[in-house]
């Protein structure tokens, strides 16, 4: 009987359509923020450079003014403005004015510059200085001045004349000096002055990128969850509609008077109804177990278990199913010690799920090998099959809830995708490990390690 699936909910379809648009919009937003941040930072750098240069100019002007007041305290001798002539007895050396070098040491001038720079809130600026005459002769200079003065690419220079206090009319003054300031690695010092702002901006951008990453990852997880739930709904529909349809047909048959008159046929159809009812109950129990594991309420009733006896018991239950499939079972129970501390019901279900999985995904004639061996601390169980195998992606996701590996042309594989998730939960609860090895077209091997009873 052909049983259809429920249609995929519209919300999943809409999400599939809008998801690429959301990703594109988020990416464009992030790119735009980065561009704006870079532009803002570039503008801030230019403004800060201008401000820093202006403040240095102001500080230097203040120092030059202070030096002029202290050096040129006397009346400055001026040349006649109109037609005035010196008499022959007037000597040029009489026109000599005082110099900064005569009144201050280089250390005193450096202190004055440092204080002036600090007054304009530039405490950490590095600089070199010099005092020169109008003929460019250096009268005094700092230790690194000559080296830094030559580098005009990375360094900034500023020259301020040193004038007397009353300089309204300085025409004819023979000589005044200049204060020269050199700021090494000017751009680097600007960057240093902005380091906390830059660090804050970088942290802010990283937070935004992290937020976008989490958002995209959440959307991807949500998309994946939607697909898994959609698949689960389809599987659940199939699993419940098939037995319900069978029960409905059996009930209709029982209403037939000829069937009612034949006890054997009545018994046959009654048996079908009972089997399908048990089958549906198992499905309900599987879903309830999944809900219980979701709440992490799986509680074990631990007791000493002989694993070999459990494996034999499970195989006996599958005997008819294995005969129908013309299966070959190779049983190698080689473990010298097979006693573990476990929950009999859950551990039996674990083994049953692994054997059922080997049968379900088998080819025409299943060949299953079940072997055991023991190490110092663990019992190792290997279940190998010659089934359709799995891709690397399926191997990675086999223990995810609701996940079912693609079966290609194998259409008789049923289930909710909860079996392997349940197996992993039971193994973890028993403090064991499980490993999967699989190759497409060649089969799969599940290896279970469970601690031995100490």
VOBA-413257 format. One record per residue (C-alpha): residue in three letters; x, y, z. Coordinates in steps of 0.05 Angstrom, whole numbers, plus 5000, padded with zeros to 4 digits. Example, Ala and Ser with C-alpha at 12.3 -4.5 7.8 and 13.67 -1.06 7.14 Angstrom:
2
ala524649105156/ser527349795143/
//
This chain:
454
unk500050005000/unk502750684980/unk502851155040/unk504151895027/unk507752395071/unk505153035103/unk507153645063/unk513054045089/unk510454615133/unk510255295098/unk514755605150/unk520455135129/unk519455325056/unk519556065072/unk525755985115/unk529355615058/unk527756195011/unk529456765058/unk535756465089/unk540456655031/unk537457365032/unk538757415107/unk545957185098/unk547157695042/unk544058265082/unk548158095144/unk554558045102/unk553158725069/unk551659045136/unk558158775165/unk562159015104/unk558859705108/unk560559765182/unk567859585168/unk568260095112/unk565060645155/unk569560465213/unk575760515169/unk573461175140/unk571961455210/unk578861225234/unk582261555174/unk578662215187/unk580262175261/unk587562075244/unk587762695199/unk584063125251/unk588662885307/unk594863035265/unk592463745253/unk590663855326/unk597363575349/unk601164015301/unk597264635322/unk598364495396/unk605864405384/unk606065055346/unk602465405404/unk607165095455/unk613265295414/unk610766005406/unk609966065481/unk617065825493/unk619866305440/unk616066875473/unk618666685541/unk625866645516/unk625067325481/unk622767645546/unk628567375586/unk634167465535/unk632568135503/unk631368525567/unk635269145547/unk633369665495/unk634569395425/unk638969835383/unk635770015317/unk638570285252/unk636170985230/unk629870945188/unk630971525140/unk637371805115/unk640871695180/unk648171535175/unk653171265225/unk659171685236/unk665771375220/unk667271235292/unk661170775302/unk663170045302/unk658769465279/unk660369065341/unk656369585379/unk650069285346/unk651068595377/unk644968335417/unk644767805472/unk643567065454/unk639766505486/unk646166105494/unk648966655538/unk643166615587/unk640565885585/unk643465195581/unk640664675533/unk637664305592/unk633964925616/unk631165045546/unk628864315540/unk625264375607/unk621664995583/unk619464635519/unk617164025559/unk613064445607/unk609864835549/unk607964185514/unk604963905577/unk600764535585/unk597264375519/unk595963655542/unk601463315502/unk605262965557/unk608062375518/unk610562735456/unk617862615439/unk621863185408/unk628763465391/unk630364205390/unk635664715370/unk636965475375/unk639865785312/unk641966475291/unk639166825230/unk645166565191/unk642965845208/unk648865725255/unk646765255311/unk648065565379/unk645364985419/unk641564335404/unk639263695437/unk642863035432/unk638862715375/unk637263355337/unk642263285280/unk640062575263/unk632562715266/unk633063375228/unk635363015165/unk629162565162/unk623863005129/unk619362415110/unk617562145179/unk618962755222/unk615563425229/unk619464075236/unk617264755261/unk621365395264/unk619265995307/unk623166655312/unk625266885381/unk623267625387/unk623768135442/unk617668285484/unk616268965452/unk616968795379/unk611969285349/unk617569615310/unk623369155299/unk625569405231/unk633069485230/unk634568995286/unk641068675267/unk639967955291/unk634867505325/unk634966755337/unk630266185318/unk627465605359/unk627164965318/unk622964365341/unk623263675308/unk618063145325/unk620762445306/unk615961935276/unk610262435277/unk604961955248/unk607061405296/unk606261875355/unk599362065329/unk597461335326/unk600161235397/unk595861805422/unk589761455393/unk591560745414/unk585960675466/unk580760935416/unk583460455363/unk583459865412/unk576260035432/unk574160075359/unk577459405343/unk574159075403/unk567459375382/unk568259095311/unk570258415338/unk564058405382/unk559758575321/unk563158045279/unk562257535335/unk554857735341/unk553957645266/unk557556975269/unk553056735326/unk546956985288/unk548856625224/unk550755995262/unk544056015299/unk540456095233/unk544255505203/unk542655085264/unk535355295260/unk535155125186/unk538254445201/unk533454325258/unk527554515214/unk529754005161/unk530753475214/unk523853605245/unk520653595176/unk523952925162/unk521652675230/unk514452875216/unk514652515150/unk517651885181/unk512651905239/unk506851975190/unk509251375150/unk510550945212/unk503551075241/unk499451075178/unk501950395155/unk499650005217/unk493250415221/unk491650245148/unk493149505162/unk488649505224/unk483149845184/unk483549305130/unk483548755183/unk477449045217/unk473749095150/unk475548365137/unk472848155205/unk466148475189/unk465447995131/unk460647425149/unk464846895114/unk470947095156/unk466847105219/unk464546395204/unk471846165193/unk475346155261/unk482246085230/unk481346705187/unk478447085246/unk484346885288/unk489047095232/unk486147785225/unk485647875300/unk493047705304/unk494648225252/unk490948755292/unk494648555355/unk501448565320/unk500249245289/unk497849515356/unk504349265389/unk508249585332/unk504850265344/unk506050205419/unk513450095405/unk513550735363/unk510151125418/unk515150845469/unk520851045423/unk518351765420/unk517151785495/unk524251525506/unk526952085462/unk523052605502/unk525752295567/unk532952325541/unk531853055519/unk530553225592/unk536652815612/unk532452375657/unk535251705634/unk536251325699/unk539750655701/unk537950065745/unk544949785750/unk546349045762/unk551748545740/unk550248335668/unk553047775625/unk553448105557/unk554247445519/unk547547215547/unk544247875525/unk547147815454/unk544547095449/unk537647305474/unk537247885424/unk539247425366/unk533846925386/unk528747485381/unk531247665311/unk531646935288/unk525346955245/unk527147635215/unk534047385199/unk531246755165/unk526547175123/unk532547575098/unk536646945086/unk541947255132/unk548646965152/unk550747095224/unk557846985248/unk558246985323/unk565147025357/unk564247135431/unk571547105451/unk571547565512/unk574247195573/unk570547675618/unk563647925595/unk560848175661/unk559148915664/unk555149365711/unk549249585669/unk541849675661/unk538949035632/unk533249365594/unk537149945564/unk543349535548/unk539049005513/unk535649565473/unk542549825455/unk544849155427/unk538049065393/unk538449735358/unk545449585331/unk543348905304/unk536849195276/unk540949745242/unk545549215210/unk539348845183/unk535649465159/unk541449745119/unk543649075092/unk543648875019/unk539748284991/unk543247775036/unk545648075102/unk552347825127/unk553148035200/unk559147895244/unk558547985319/unk564947915360/unk567248075430/unk573948105466/unk576148395533/unk581848845553/unk584348995623/unk578649475636/unk573649435579/unk569148945543/unk569349075468/unk563548905423/unk564148945346/unk558148895300/unk560048875226/unk555448855166/unk555948835090/unk550649375081/unk550349995039/unk555250365084/unk555351115099/unk558651745073/unk563552135117/unk558052645131/unk553252095154/unk558651795199/unk559652475233/unk552152575243/unk549751855256/unk548651985330/unk544752625321/unk537452595342/unk532552505283/unk538252425234/unk537551865183/unk542851695133/unk540951715059/unk539251015035/unk539651124960/unk535150624925/unk533650254990/unk526450455004/unk524449955058/unk528450295113/unk523850585165/unk524550945231/unk524751615265/unk532251715266/unk532351625341/unk535650935347/unk542951145342/unk541651755386/unk538851285438/unk544750815431/unk549651395443/unk545751635504/unk545750935535/unk553150845521/unk554751515553/unk550451335613/unk554450695621/unk560951095616/unk562850735553/unk564950925482/unk562450785412/unk566050855346/unk563550785275/unk567550585213/unk563950575146/unk565150575071/unk559750705020/unk557750054986/unk561949615032/unk558549635099/unk559449905169/unk562649705235/unk560349935303/unk565249845360/unk562649905431/unk567149935493/unk563949855561/unk567649845629/unk568049145659/unk565249025728/unk571049135776/
//
